[in-house]
Structure formats: structure tokens, C-alpha cells
Amino acid sequence: MKHVTIVVPECIVNLNSIGGAFEILSRANDYWQKVGNIPKLQIQIAGYAQEQALKEQFFKVYPDDLNQIRKTDLVIIPSIFDDFNKTIQRNEKLINWITRQYKEGAEIASMCSGAFLLAATGLLDGRTCSIHWNSTKEFKKMYPDVKVAQDKIITDEKGVYTNGGGYSFLNLMLYLVEKYFDREVAIFCSKIFQIDIERTSQSQFSIFHIQKTHGDEIIEQAQSYIEDHMTEKISFEKLANSLAVSRRNFDRRFIKATGNTPVEYLQRVKVEAAKKQLENGRKPINEIMYEVGYSDMKAFREVFKKNTGMSPLDYKNKYNSQAVYS
């Protein structure tokens, strides 16, 4: 029998990721026994504090004493809310425990922002990590040696699992259910909890924020120009000249400030404008395509799918309940 420890860090933690992980794994274990097998998992919720407040404030969790767990097979780190640097300092003992468990053969799974704690162990250095799209910038700043798989909901690398964020931890749980039990049990859980078992990308949920807090006034002017002229054919050579910088220096500064090349930024501005119309309007896709500055449907579809993981039609069907399909 495998032993699973859902750890409770000393910080504000997410109730849903703790309770959801416990419930899904427990239900999988129950079903496994119901069809005639011996139980596969022993699941504990444990931490160093006797009680821990949750983000929702109305609730507290009373974990088992982590000092009593010498050996486990799977460590699950829940989503956390707090100042990440302070949280890491407060949880040094937990971080050391997680590191030791991995070295002794345990697998480690983090949910959403729990990756900040996991990365503090050093186990993610040189590896790929998935984290919520809204935490990517801060995560990269704190952990430059970790490769962020910005588009993926789940990563699996040498016994270390991470997931993208929000309620996508449900997909990570299904992934682990299939690994520790089998496909049949995972499908059963997906039906019982109504989770899309095939979800692999978080691009469709990412909101493109126009980043203007970087302090580079030249690039901020360039961003404003791109947003105001997104439907036009923009010459970035001319734009750089108008801002009195070389094209090479312009590209370098633009990437440093926004994380995108100028071309990528323009594409994302167009896609974000298209997304809003697909979500809220009744216009046909062809009309939306022209309004955001594309004249070729194939090119529009490719750029849209690259940025969202979905075709424009699929996006419209999914997010606009009154869509007039085209």
C-alpha cells in the first residue's frame, strides 16, 4: 500500500486543493476496493502546526503531526496564498522534510502556487514546472533555474509533478489516479466529479495583461502605439526609428520589458481583442478576424490557436453561450 501525505504549510493555504485532493484520492481508493481489489492508498493530511487557517477565513485545518511521518510515497503540496518569500522562510523545516522524502524515493506533486515551496527545495532546478499563468513572472524572478512550461496544465518529470493553477489541480489528481490505479478508475473519478480528463493546456484561460509597470518609457510608448494601431500594418523598423533607438536595441528592450517580441505582442493584442468579441458578441468569426487586422483565415486561426490552445470557433462555442456559429 502506498502512503500519501498532503502537507499543510504554515501560511494561508487553499482549502479546495487540500480537500479536493483528499476526496478524489479517497474516492478512487474506495472504488478500487469496491470492484474487488485491496486498498492501494493510505492518505494523511499532515503538517508541523496543530492548526492552520485557510484562505477562506471561515475554516481551519487540523493536520496530523508531520513529525510522526518518517516515510511516505507521495507528497502533495497544496496551493498557497501569502508573501512567497516569507512563506518559504517560515516553512524551512517542511521544505527540508520534502527534500528528504524525495531523496528516499517519494514522488512530489505541487498544485498551482505550491510550486513556490517545491522550487525552494531545489528539486525543480533544471526541470520543467507548470504554474498558474498569473504567477509566472514572479516565479521566474525567484527561480531563474526552473523552466516554466507556461502553456501546460501538468508536468511530470522524474517523479516530480506540477500543475498550472486554479481548479486544474483536479486534472493533476486524475493524472495521479490513473498512475496509481488505472485508466478505468480515472475515468470513473472524472465522471463522478465531472472533470474533463483530457484537458492538458491552460492557454485558453490565460488573460493577456498589457504590461506597463516595467519602467521603460520608450517601450511603453511602443506598446501604446501597437495597441492603438493593431489593425494596421506596423513597421517595427519605423517605430524604432521614431523612438530614436536602433531596431536591435528596440527588440532587446521590448523583450526584456514585456516578455514578448514586438511581433508576438502585436499578435497577442489582436488575439485578446478577438477573444473579447468571441466571448461577448454575436458577430461571425470572419468579421471579427477583419476587425482585429487579419485578412487570411488560416493565419488568424494559427495565431489564435498558438495563443489560446483552441481554434476561434472552439473558443466561441465554449465561452459564448449565445454564439451564432460561423
N, C-alpha and C positions, 0 to 999 in steps of 0.2 A: 504494500500500500504506500502511495506517495503522500508525503506531508506537505501541505501548502500553508504558508504564512502570509496573511495580508497584514502588512505592517501599518502602524498608526504613528506617523511622525509627530513631534512636538511642535505643532504650528496649526494654523487653521486648515483643516482638511475637508475634502468633499465627501459628504455623506453618501451620495449616489454611487460614487466609484467604489467605496468600501462595501456598501450594502448590495450593490448590483453584482460585483464580483463574487461575493459570498453566495448570493441567491442563485446565480447561474451555475456556478460550480457545484453547489449543493443539489440543485435540481438535476444536473447531469449525472451526478453520483447516484441519486435516488432512482432515476430511470434505468441506469446501468444495472442496478440490483433488481429492479422490477422485471427485467427481461431475463433474469436467471443468473446473473454474474455476482461475484463477490465485490464489495465496495473497493473503489480504486483510490479514493482520496480521503484524507483526514484534513480538515480545514480549520485553521485558527486565525482569529484576529488578535494581534499582539502588539505591544509597544512598551516603552520604558515608563511612561506616565500612567498612573492609575485611572485617570480620566482625561479626556481631551475634547475641547469644544470643537464644534463643526462650523463650517461657514454659515449654515442656516441659522445659527444662534439659538434656535429653539431646542436643539438636540446636543447631546453629548454621547461619546462612545466610551465604554469601559473595557479596554482591551485586557487580554491575558498578559501576564508578565513575560516579557521577551527574554528576561534573564534565564527563564526556565527552558527555553528552546535552544538546545545545543546544536541540533542538526535539522535542516529542512531540505526539501527537494525543489520547491518553487517559492520564490519570494515575489509578492505583488506589492508594488508601491503605488498608492492612490494619488489622485490629483490633489494638488495643494494650492492654497491661496495665502500669500503673505509676501513680505520682503524676502526674496530668494536668498540673498546673501546672509541675512540674519538667520533664516531657517537652516541654512547649511551649518552655520556656527553652532546653533542650538542642538543640532542632531548629529554631532560628530560621532557619538557612541553608536548610533544607529547606522551611520554610514560605514563605520568600521565593521559592524556586525554583518551588513550586507556583503561587503567585500570578502570577509572571511567565509561566508556561506558559499559564495561563488567559487572561491578557490578550493573549497571542499566538495564541489560537484553540483551545487544547486544551480537552477536556472533563475533568471531575474526578469521580471516584467514590470514596466512602468506605464502608468496611464497619464497621458497629457503632460501637465506641468510637473508630475512626479519625476520626469526626466531630469529636472534640475538636481534632484537628490541623487539619482542614479549616476549622472555625469560627475558628481562630486567624488564618487568612488574611483574615478579614473578608468572604469571598465569600458566606457564608450570612446576613449581616445583612439583615433584612427578608424573608428567604426561609424556605421550609419545609424542615425537616430531620427525618428519621426516625432514631431511635436506640433501642438496647435499652431496654425499659421500666424496667429496673433502674438505668439511668444517667440517667434523665430529670431527676430532681431536681437532681443535681449539674450537669448540662449547663445547665439553665435558670438556675442560680445564676451560672455562669461566663459564659454568653452570653445575657443577657436580650433581646437584639435579634433573636434567632433564634426563629422559630415552630416549635415541636415538634409534629410530626404523630404523636401518641402511639400511634395505632392502626395506622398504615400500615407495611408492610414495606419499601416502596420509595417514594422521592420522585424526581421528575425535573423540574428547573426550570432552564431556560436553560443547559443543558449541565452542570449540577451534579447528581449522583446520590448519594443516601444510602440506607442500608438499616438495618432495625430491629435486627438483632443476632443473636448466636448463629450457627447454621448457615443463617440466612436469607440470608447472603451468596451462597448458591448460587442463590437466586431472582434476586438482582441480576445475577449472571453470566449467567443465562438471558436476562434482560431485555436485557443488553448484546449478547449473541449475536444475538438477534432484530433488534436495531437495526443492528448492524454487518454481519450476514449476511442472514438472512431467517427466516421462521417455520419453514420446513422444517428448517433447521439447529438451531434452538432446540428443536424437538420431538425431533429425533434426540438431542441432548445430554440432554434431560430423561429420555429412555428409557434411554440408556447409563448415566447417573449416578443414575437413579431419583429425580428431583427433581419435586415437584409443581409443574408450570408455572403453575398458576392461583392459587397462594397469594398473597394480597395483604394480609392482615391478621395482626397479631401479638397481637390481643386474647385469643385463646384460650390463649396461652402466658403471659400476664401473671398474676403471683401477687399478690394484694391483701395487702400488708403493713399491719398495723394500726399506723399511725404514731403513736408516743408519745414521740418524742425532741425534740419542739418546745419544751418548757419551759413551756407554758401549762397550769397545773394545772386551771383551770376547764374547758378543752376536754378535757383528759384524763379528767376526771370524766364529762363528757358522753359521750365515746367509750365508756367502760366501761358507762355506763347503756344506751346504744344496743345494745351487744353483748349485754348481759345480758337485754334486753327486745325483741330483734329480732322476735319473733313477735307482739308486742302492737302495738296502735295507739298510736303515740307522738305526743304533742302537744309540739312543739318550743317552743311559746309557754310551756307549763307548765314544761318542762325548763329553759328560760332563766330563768324566774322563780325556780325552786327553787335556781338557782345565783347568784341575785342580780345578774343582768345583763339589760339590755334585749334584746328579740328582735333588733333591728337590730345591736347590738354583738355579740351571740352569733353571728349568722350571719357577720359580718365576721371575727371571731376564729377561727371554725371553719374558714372557707375558707383563711385565712392559715396556720393550723397544719397542716391536713391536705391542702389542695389540692382538697377536695370541699365542696359544700354539705352541711348535715346530712341532707337527703333523699337525696342521692347516696351519702353514706357509709352510710346505713341500707340502701340498695339493694345496695351492694357487699358489705356484711356478709352479707346474705341470699344473694346470688349465690355468695359464697365458700363458705358453708355448704352450699349446694346442689351446688356443684362437687365438694366432697369426698365427698358421698354418691353422686353420679353416678359418680365415679371408683372408689369402693371397695365400694359396696353393691349389693344386688340388689333394692332397693325400686323399685316403679313410680314414674314421674315425678309422677303425681298426688299420691301420698303424700308425696314429698319436697317438693312445692310447698306443701302444707299445713303441713308441719313447719317450713318457714322463714318462714311467716307470710303466704302468699298464698292467696287463695280463688278467684281468677279465672285460668284457664289462659292466656288471651290476654295479660293484663297481665304474668304471670310470664314468658311466652315473650319478650315485648318487652323487658323489663328484662334478662333473661338474655342475649339476643342483643346488646343495646346494650353490655353489659359484656364479652362474650366473642367476639362476632362469629359465634356459632353458636347454633342452637336447642338446647334442653336434650336433645332426642333425638339430634341430631347429635353433641353433646358426649359423651353417654353411649356412643353407638356407637363413637366414636373412642378414648375413653380408658378404657373398662371392657370388657376382653376377655371377661368372663363376664356381660355385661349381659343382663338379661331385658327385652327391648324392650317398650315400652308405648306 
